[in-house]
Amino acid sequence: MNHYYLLGRSGLRVSRLTLGTMNFGVDGFHAAYGKTEEEAEPIFREYVENGGNVIDTADFYTAGESERILGRLIAKAGNRERLVLTGKFTNTIDPSDPNASGNGRKHIVRALDASLRRLGTDYIDLYLLHTWDRITPVEEVVQTFDDLVRAGKIRYAGLSDTPAWYAARAQTYAEAHALTPMVNLQLPYALNNRGIEPEFAPMAQALGLGITAWSPLAGGLLSGKYRRGESAKGRLATADGTGPQISDSEWRIIEALDSVATDLGRPMAQVAINWTVTQPGIASAIVGASSAEQLRSNMAALDFDLPEEARRKLDEASAPQTPPLYTMFTPEYQSWIVSPGLSIGDKPAGYAPSVLNAAAK
């Protein structure tokens, strides 16, 4: 990985793939598929030694063990300043305390200080609200982010798993009051999960939030582990080996993905990741791994261009049903009743070309 792009409307340069560390550690909510520090270190080294610079964690991952392991691995590698360390808060750290969860100022400050101690650093590059808690005023979150940037404890702020209106409100409030803007929005996005396209993607592009896609392999569904009539394996498999219930629409996606991957001579996982990370509005995709070898294969998703015909095949197989209101915003509807007989676009081709360092071409 030697191509880097700015995250949202910021100067922060990030790699197209982010290393997810939800499985670093063997405690807490994610223990079932967790890795010991000895198992996690080769994965970490494989990523950073191949140019990856964004590491994603959260205080909730493996009950804080992900952060502790990362802190030790970063200290051992001596590469803290090269990394864009991403942390998150929201989920409870003490179920008996109502202020030990959610997105209020008291919990944000407490969670950040605890994360900094576990990570062994004095700042986090990108700090995200992990999940909308439905009740905390967005103004309080944005103002707290601004205070933390001014205090030097975080460099950039962002959101994860919120409604589009909430993200838009946060960004416009920050802009209106000259506060720290949001530069990142983490959302689930994959061939079988394209629900962010009608609202989130255009909102993020318009307001300067780079989208980081999590679960681009749909928890392993698109990794090539599942075939009709075969026993399931991997993290999604049930105890009897039958695996998750896969719908007919998901089978169509899996089979189209398999066909494209076969034509390209690539693993299905690489094609699925490539499709996700090259979609409009996507700044980076989060990839986890159970081994360095698996991560190496996933990172090779950036080593090829998806041919137009292959993308069309995947797009058609995975096309979601457009919600009724959004059908009015499609090019087909607009050319039928809004501007019939005319070709109208936002800007001419080449108006804002992507700028890439000449040495990276």
N, C-alpha and C positions, 0 to 999 in steps of 0.2 A: 504494500500500500504506500504509494508515494504521491497521491493526489489529495489535496486538502482544500476544503471550501469553507467560506465564512458561515457561521451558524446564525441563521435569521438575520436580523438587521444589527449585526455586531461585527467586531473585528476579530472574533475568536475563530481560529482555524482548526477544523476538526476533520478526522478521517471519516470515510464513508461508512465504515463499520465500527461499531462501539462494542467493547467487550463487556458482556453482562456477567455479573458475579453473584447472582442470586444463589448459586450452588456452591459458593465458597464457604465451607463450614458444615458441620454435621449436627447442629442443634436447631431447635425451634421449628417454625412452620415449614421450612423447606428441607428438613433433614432427610426425607425419604430418598432424595437424589443428590444429597450433598457430597462434597469432596473434602478430604482432609487437606491440611496445609501442604503436605508433601505431594498430594495429587494435584492441588491447585497451582503450585509453582510452575510446572512445565507449561500449563495453559497460559498463565500470565506472561511468561518469558517468550513464548511463541508469538503472542500478540504484539508485545512492544518491540521485539527484535525484528519484526516484519513491518514496522512503521505505524502501527496503530497507536493512537494517542488519547482515546477517550475511554475511560474506565467508569462503568456505572455500578453503583451500589445503593444501599439504603439501610437505615438503622434497623428496619424490620427483617432484613435478610438474615436468615439463620441466627436470629436473636442477637444480632450485633457481631456475630463471629465473622461474617463476611468483611466487615470494616476492620476488625482486628487483624485478620489474615492479610488483607490488602496493605494495611499499615506496615506490617513486618516485611512483606514482599517488596514494597516500594523502598523502604529503608535499606534493604539488602541490595537492591538494584541501584540505588542512588540516583534515581531518575525522576524525583518528584516534580521538578520544574518543567520537565518535558511532557507531563501528563495533564490532561483535562479531567480532573477528578470530579465526578458527578455524584451528589448525594441527594437523599430524599427524606422527608418527614411526613407524618400524618398518623400512622398506625400506632396503636397503644404500646407503651413500654411498661405500664402498670395498670392493669384492669381495675384496681381499686381506687384509682385517682382519676376523676373526670377531666382534670387538666393535663393528664399525661397522654393525651391523644388529641386528634383534631388539628385544626389549622389556626388556632388563636395564637397571639403573640407569646403568651407565657409558654406554651408548648413548643413553639418554633425555636425560641431562644434556648430552652432547656435541651431540646433534641439536638440542635446544632452543637452546643458545647460538649454534649456527650459523644457525638460523632467525631468531633475534632480530637477528643482524647483517645478514642479507639483507633482512629486513623494515624495518630501521631503526627499531626500537621496543624498549622495555625490558621489555615484557610481552606475552603473548598471552592474550586473553580466555578462550578455550576450547581446551584442548590434549587431543588424542585419541591413544590407541593406534590405529595405522592398521589393523593386522591381527594376529590371534592368531598367535604364533610357535610354539605347541604345547608349549614347554618352560619358559619363564620362570615362576617361581612368581608367582601372582597377588598374593600379599602384597607382593612386592618392587615391583611396579608401583604398587599403591595407596599404599605408604609413600613411594615416590619422588614421586608426585603431591602428596602432603601436604607433603613437604619443599619442593617447588617453589612451592606456594601460600604457604607460610609465608615463603619467600624473596622473594615478590612478583613472581616471574617469570611465573606464570600466575594467572588468577583462578578458573577452573573446570576440572574434569577430566571426561573421558568416554572412550568406547570406540567402535571401528568394526570391523565384520566379525569378531565373535567368536561362539563358541557361546553359547547362552542360559544354560547352566549356568555358564559362565565369568563372564559379566556379573553374574549373580546372586551368585556367590561374591565378586566384587569389591565389590559394593554391600553385602552383608551383613558382609563383613570390615571395610569402612570404618565402617559403623554400629556394629559391636560394639566397635571400638577408637577411636571418636570421631575418625576421620580424615576427610579431605576426601572427600565422596561423589561418585559419578558422577552427572552431570545429563543426559548425552546419550549416545545410542547410534545410530550411523550404520549403516544397513542398506540393501541394494538392495530396492526395493519398487515394483511397477507392476502394471497389470492382468494382465499375463502372467507375473508373478513374485510370487505371493502366499504364498510359503512361510513368511513370518514370522508369519502370523496365528495358528496354533495355540499357539505357545510364546512367541515373542519379545514380541508386542504385549501380552498379559496380564501377562507378567513385568515388562516395562518400566513399565506402568501401576501395578502393585502396589508396585514398588520405587522409583518416582520418577525414572525415566529417560525423558526426552522423546526420541522416535525422530525422527531426520532421515532422510528417504527419499532415497537417491541413485538416479539413473537412472530417474526416473518415466516417461520416454518410451522406456525399454528400448533405449537407444542409438540412437534414431531409428525403431525398429520401429513405434511408435505415433504417429508424427508426421504421418502422412498421405502419406508418400513411397512407400509400397508398396501396389500394387493387383494383384490376380490378373491374370496375362497381360501385365503391363507390365514393361518393363525397369527394373531397380532404379537408384536414384541415391542420393547421399549417402554418409555415412561407412561404412555397412554394405554398400555395393555392392562386388561383386567386380570384378576387372579386366575381365571380359567383360560386365559389366552385369547379370548374373543375380541378384546380391544374395545375401543369406544364405538358407540353407535354412529355409523357414517351414513349420511343422507345420500340420496341419489345425486343431488347437485354437487356434493363434495366428491363423490366418485367420478363425476364428469371432469371436475377440476384435476383430480389426481391422475386420471388417465390422459388428459390433454398434456399435463405436465410431464408425464412419463414419455409421451410421444415426442414432445419437443426436446427433452433431455436426451433421448436416444438419437434423434437427428443431429444434435450438436455434439454428441459424444461426451456429455457432461452428466454428473450426478444430478438427480432431481433437486436436491437441497440447494446446489449452486444456482440452478435456474430460478428457483423460487426466490432466493435471496436477491439475485440480480434483478428480477422483475420488480420487487418491492423497492429496492434502494434507488432505482432509476425512474420511479413514478414522480409526477409533478408534486412539488412541495416537500419531498422527503430529503432531509439533510443527511441522515445516517440511519442505519438499521442496527439494532442490538442483537448480537449473536452470542449465545452461550455455548459451552462445549463440555463434554465429559472427559475429553483427552486433548492433548496437544495435536494429535493426528487429525481428530475431527475438526478442530479449529482451523488447522492448516487447509483442510479441504474447503471449509466454509469461506475462508478468506479468498480462496481462488475464484469465488463468485464475481470478483471484480476484474478478472483477467480476460473477459471476453465481452463483446457487444451482443445484445440480443437482437437477432435479425427482425426486421419489420414484420415478416410473415409469422414468425414464431410468437412475437408479442401479440399480434392480432389473434392468433389461435388461443393464446392464454386469456386475453381480454374477453373473447367471446365465450369461452367455457366458464369463466368466472364472473361474467357480467351480473351485477346485483340488480334486483328490481328497483327502478327509480321511484322514490316516494312520490305520491301524486303531485304535491306542490312543485317539486323540483323538475317535473316534466315540462313545466312552463319556462324553465331557464335553459333548456337544451338548445343546441344549434338548430335542430329540426323544427322545434316550435317557433323559435325566433324568426327563422327564414320563412315560416309559413304565415305568421300573423303580425309579427312586430316590424320586420323590415323585408317584406316579400320582394323578391327580384333583385335585391341589392346584396353586395358583399361588403360587410362592415366588420372591422376588427379593432382591437384596442390600439395596437401599434404595428407599423410595418415590420416585416421580417428583418432581423439584424439591428433593430432599434437599440436593444440592450443585450449584446452578445455576451456569453460567458467569458470571463477573462481568466486565463490560466497561464501560469509562469511558463515561459518558452521552454525552459529546461525540462518541464514535466510533460511536454507534448509527445 
